[in-house]
């Protein structure tokens, strides 16, 4: 029996979003020749969606001195300092984003680069009392932060650039991070320390829509067994009003290339604090640690009316069942083909399908395998008719005897795959965990990266 009133979940998209951005120009300070050059600043305020790279910065090239070796005033301090006789030897410093920038994203990288100089004593501190760690690049001519920033904080970056000719230039500038009016929550569906089946996807659901999907996805990381990489990909679903409250939500799934390795330990990091979603800002970082169970796969034999539970390539259960009617008789009552995934189970489930004239039918030991209303459950009426193991007559669900259904219910848990083949009707986007319904190359095309 099939129930057609499942909870709402999103369909798979056919599209991806791209990156959006506007460059933030940089400041350059230089002091050479007989003329003091003021710091060059951008005329356009920086945006917070993308940070400008150092190689695209504006820098001020120093003038040639009319009297090589003559003293000049520093552009940062005003004291007389010796300068190089060549413009190409003068100290130049750039910052990304430009010093003085406001509304900087907490995830935007901060960097300082010196030309013809090495950086010394670089520090970054926040108005909230925080200290931001950073690291020097090769040759000590660049510095970048390694800690992420916080919302609504003014940060001061200080240090010194020491030129190849022994001259020095102080570095002192500020940037201020954005202070959003509100932030967007996100959720991971698998609880900490739980055990799931080898086909369980990782699902991250956002409280609203995400238009800058690439920015969010690049902050999602999955490893197994203490840090090992696993080949897999994130795929974005179509935005939908999942809860039926008039608010569309974005959702992204992760699946490995193949099923999870049996008994693996999975670690998920969703570093979403400070991410600019395009429609809002990330609220917090999320982590999950969960376990993969043994290698259990449920397989069907439509023609023989059997359901098999296979563990480590050995059949451990062999149940007589009844599947949905053949597609040639009624495609609306056919059990769809594809890799289903166990998502829920109920000791008693009320089934409703007005198209076929029933509603409020309570069936025991129901295990949901698809969001189009398909369950594996007991059906005492089918059992009484003696049709289990002999004919396919259901409305799309898999009918079992009461005893067998209870036995299957007790071994079933979230994420176990149920492979249905040969029914003539394929799974569709509406089937929620559609992740295994396409080959891996197509699945990767649903990524935003």
HUKA-V79619 format. One record per run of one state. SS is the DSSP state (A for helix, B for strand, O for the rest). FROM is the first residue (numbers start at 1). TO is the last residue. If there is no record, write none. Layout:
ss;from;to
SS;FROM;TO
SS;FROM;TO
//
This chain:
ss;from;to
O;1;11
B;12;12
O;13;27
B;28;29
O;30;30
B;31;32
O;33;34
B;35;36
O;37;39
B;40;40
O;41;53
A;54;56
O;57;71
B;72;73
O;74;79
B;80;81
O;82;86
A;87;89
O;90;91
B;92;96
O;97;103
B;104;104
O;105;110
B;111;115
O;116;116
B;117;126
O;127;130
B;131;131
O;132;133
B;134;136
O;137;137
A;138;140
O;141;141
B;142;145
O;146;153
B;154;163
O;164;167
B;168;177
O;178;183
B;184;184
O;185;185
B;186;188
O;189;194
B;195;196
O;197;201
B;202;206
O;207;212
A;213;217
O;218;219
B;220;224
O;225;227
B;228;229
O;230;231
B;232;237
O;238;239
B;240;240
O;241;248
B;249;249
O;250;250
B;251;256
O;257;264
B;265;270
O;271;275
B;276;276
O;277;280
B;281;282
O;283;285
B;286;292
O;293;295
B;296;301
O;302;305
B;306;311
O;312;313
B;314;320
O;321;321
B;322;322
O;323;323
B;324;324
O;325;326
A;327;333
O;334;336
B;337;341
O;342;343
B;344;353
A;354;356
O;357;357
B;358;368
O;369;374
B;375;378
O;379;379
A;380;384
O;385;393
B;394;394
O;395;397
B;398;400
O;401;401
A;402;411
O;412;416
B;417;420
O;421;425
B;426;426
O;427;428
A;429;431
O;432;434
A;435;437
O;438;439
A;440;444
O;445;449
//
